[in-house]
């Protein structure tokens, strides 16, 4: 997209495109570019946040399983942990 904007600027400078219509198209393209960048930042931020949450959950599950190792509740705790883990993976 930035390359398209650069090319359009060159076309305006070379009088291939009228200045007023070229400037309007550049403004529109820059607005679209900023919107796309904002969406990518939001998506990336959400993915980073989810990764941190999953890492924290993984650590908590491992610690709980270590604490209750060889305890009668070990098997139900492991099953419940896997259920929580799968539920967290499906969330957005």
ZIGI-V62704 format. One record per residue. N is the residue number from 1. D_LAST is the distance of its C-alpha to the last C-alpha in Angstrom with 2 decimals. Layout:
# ZIGI-V62704
N_D_LAST ; N_D_LAST
This chain:
# ZIGI-V62704
1_29.00 ; 2_30.94 ; 3_33.57 ; 4_33.93 ; 5_34.49 ; 6_37.03 ; 7_38.83 ; 8_39.02 ; 9_40.53 ; 10_43.07 ; 11_43.91 ; 12_44.53 ; 13_46.73 ; 14_48.63 ; 15_49.12 ; 16_47.36 ; 17_45.04 ; 18_46.32 ; 19_45.25 ; 20_44.02 ; 21_41.86 ; 22_40.61 ; 23_39.61 ; 24_37.71 ; 25_35.85 ; 26_35.09 ; 27_33.70 ; 28_31.46 ; 29_30.29 ; 30_29.63 ; 31_27.58 ; 32_25.46 ; 33_25.20 ; 34_24.11 ; 35_21.39 ; 36_20.12 ; 37_20.29 ; 38_18.37 ; 39_15.48 ; 40_15.59 ; 41_15.80 ; 42_12.75 ; 43_10.69 ; 44_12.56 ; 45_12.18 ; 46_8.41 ; 47_8.93 ; 48_11.91 ; 49_10.48 ; 50_8.04 ; 51_11.26 ; 52_13.36 ; 53_11.62 ; 54_11.86 ; 55_15.41 ; 56_16.33 ; 57_15.28 ; 58_17.22 ; 59_20.14 ; 60_20.24 ; 61_20.26 ; 62_22.97 ; 63_25.01 ; 64_24.97 ; 65_26.04 ; 66_28.74 ; 67_30.02 ; 68_30.34 ; 69_31.70 ; 70_34.66 ; 71_33.92 ; 72_33.94 ; 73_30.35 ; 74_29.13 ; 75_28.23 ; 76_26.45 ; 77_24.58 ; 78_23.49 ; 79_22.36 ; 80_20.42 ; 81_18.84 ; 82_17.75 ; 83_16.32 ; 84_14.25 ; 85_13.25 ; 86_12.19 ; 87_10.25 ; 88_8.32 ; 89_7.84 ; 90_6.53 ; 91_3.76 ; 92_0.00
